[in-house]
Amino acid sequence: MGRRELQRKVVSNILLIGISMVMVIGFFYHGTFYQIGLVPLVIIGGVTVFAVLKVISWANSRLDVERKGRVGNLLFKADRIPSVLYGGMDTTIRPLKKGRLRSDMICNVRATLRGRPAGHVLITDIRRKRLCDLTDKETKDEGMTASAFREDFIRRYGGSDGQIIRIINFRAV
């Protein structure tokens, strides 16, 4: 987690607890229903309302991911999908083509376009590179050496050893 994301979460939680306490203070002044006193009410009620708001906040963040975050698909062989979704694989190499994939995009992980999504990944980086410049380290997630990968890539997608490809880094969400 980056420093900026940590700061955002801290500020978010401070605002949530502040809103929670203001709500409880408002409830206190609505009548004599609350007989335990202002300070215990603010503490107990504040923590309770904070927990409720936190759950709502978490639920909304999950809805955002499921509603509008997925705009792309990444296809993998069915036997590679568990590795993609459970952190064993974080890079894939694809042909360069006009597409909508970009960094910070959430994509469906599928075995086929017609199949149901097996899960989702967040694209963290997309780089371009010549196929002939790939290293063994970059092709390790594909399960091959760089030279074997180049041969397989050309056989599968066509083109030449000098073509530009995309290296897509991602993490499961």
C-alpha positions in Angstrom: 0.0 0.0 0.0 1.4 3.3 -1.1 1.7 6.4 1.1 -1.0 8.3 -0.7 -3.5 5.4 -0.4 -2.7 5.1 3.3 -3.3 8.8 3.8 -6.6 8.5 2.0 -7.7 5.7 4.2 -6.7 7.5 7.4 -8.6 10.7 6.3 -11.6 8.6 5.3 -11.7 6.8 8.7 -11.3 10.1 10.6 -14.2 11.6 8.6 -16.3 8.5 9.3 -15.8 8.5 13.0 -16.5 12.3 13.1 -19.7 11.8 11.2 -20.6 9.0 13.6 -20.1 11.1 16.7 -22.1 14.0 15.2 -25.0 11.6 14.5 -25.0 10.3 18.0 -24.9 13.8 19.5 -27.9 14.6 17.3 -29.7 11.6 18.6 -29.0 12.7 22.2 -30.8 16.0 21.7 -33.9 14.3 20.2 -35.4 13.5 23.6 -34.9 11.7 26.8 -34.7 8.3 25.1 -31.0 8.2 25.9 -30.6 8.2 29.6 -27.0 7.1 29.9 -25.4 10.5 29.5 -23.7 12.3 26.7 -20.1 11.0 27.0 -20.9 7.3 27.2 -23.5 7.7 24.5 -21.0 9.4 22.2 -18.4 6.8 22.8 -20.6 3.7 22.5 -22.9 5.1 19.8 -20.0 6.6 17.9 -18.2 3.3 17.7 -21.4 1.5 16.7 -22.3 4.0 14.0 -18.7 4.0 12.8 -18.8 0.2 12.4 -22.1 0.5 10.4 -20.7 3.2 8.2 -17.5 1.2 7.6 -19.5 -1.8 6.4 -21.6 0.4 4.1 -18.4 2.0 2.8 -16.9 -1.4 2.1 -20.0 -2.6 0.4 -20.1 0.5 -1.8 -16.5 0.0 -2.8 -17.2 -3.6 -3.8 -20.2 -2.4 -5.8 -18.1 0.1 -7.7 -15.7 -2.7 -8.7 -18.5 -5.0 -9.8 -20.6 -2.2 -11.5 -18.3 0.0 -13.5 -14.7 -1.2 -13.0 -14.7 -4.1 -15.3 -14.5 -3.0 -18.9 -12.0 -5.4 -20.3 -11.3 -9.1 -20.5 -8.1 -11.0 -20.2 -8.2 -14.6 -21.5 -6.0 -17.3 -20.0 -5.8 -21.0 -20.5 -8.1 -22.7 -17.9 -5.2 -24.3 -16.1 -3.5 -20.9 -15.6 -6.5 -19.2 -14.0 -5.9 -20.4 -10.4 -2.4 -19.1 -10.7 -3.7 -15.7 -11.9 -6.3 -15.3 -9.2 -4.1 -16.5 -6.3 -1.0 -14.5 -6.9 1.2 -17.1 -8.6 1.2 -15.2 -11.9 1.3 -11.4 -12.2 2.4 -10.8 -15.8 1.2 -11.7 -19.2 2.5 -10.9 -22.6 0.1 -10.1 -25.4 0.2 -8.8 -29.0 0.1 -5.0 -29.5 -3.3 -4.1 -30.8 -5.7 -1.3 -30.3 -7.6 -2.0 -27.2 -9.1 -0.5 -24.2 -6.7 -2.0 -21.6 -4.9 0.6 -19.5 -3.3 0.9 -16.1 -5.7 1.0 -13.1 -8.4 -0.9 -15.0 -10.2 -3.9 -13.5 -10.7 -6.7 -16.0 -12.5 -10.0 -16.1 -10.4 -13.1 -16.0 -11.9 -15.7 -18.4 -11.0 -18.9 -20.1 -13.3 -18.1 -23.0 -15.1 -14.9 -24.0 -18.5 -16.7 -23.6 -17.7 -18.2 -20.3 -18.4 -16.6 -16.9 -15.6 -14.6 -15.4 -13.5 -16.6 -13.0 -12.4 -13.5 -11.1 -11.0 -10.0 -11.6 -7.6 -8.5 -11.9 -6.4 -4.9 -11.6 -3.9 -3.9 -14.3 -1.0 -2.2 -12.6 1.2 -1.5 -15.6 1.4 -1.9 -19.4 4.7 -1.7 -21.1 5.7 -2.0 -24.8 8.7 -3.9 -25.9 10.1 -5.7 -28.9 9.5 -9.4 -28.9 13.2 -10.1 -29.6 14.2 -8.0 -26.4 12.2 -10.2 -23.9 14.2 -11.7 -21.1 13.7 -15.0 -19.3 12.6 -13.1 -16.2 9.8 -11.4 -18.2 8.6 -14.7 -19.6 8.8 -16.8 -16.4 5.0 -16.3 -15.7 4.3 -17.7 -19.1 6.2 -20.9 -18.1 8.8 -20.7 -20.8 12.3 -19.4 -21.6 12.4 -16.2 -23.6 13.5 -18.1 -26.8 10.8 -20.7 -26.5 8.2 -18.0 -25.7 9.2 -16.1 -28.9 8.7 -19.1 -31.1 5.4 -20.0 -29.5 4.2 -16.3 -29.7 5.0 -16.1 -33.4 3.4 -19.5 -34.1 0.2 -18.4 -32.2 -0.2 -14.8 -33.3 2.0 -14.5 -36.4 4.4 -11.6 -37.0 8.1 -11.4 -36.6 10.7 -11.4 -33.9 11.0 -7.6 -34.2 7.3 -6.8 -33.5 6.2 -4.8 -30.6 4.3 -6.6 -27.8 2.6 -5.5 -24.6 3.8 -6.7 -21.2 0.8 -6.5 -18.8 1.3 -6.5 -15.1 -1.7 -7.1 -12.8 -2.8 -8.2 -9.4 -5.9 -10.1 -8.4 -8.7 -8.2 -6.7 
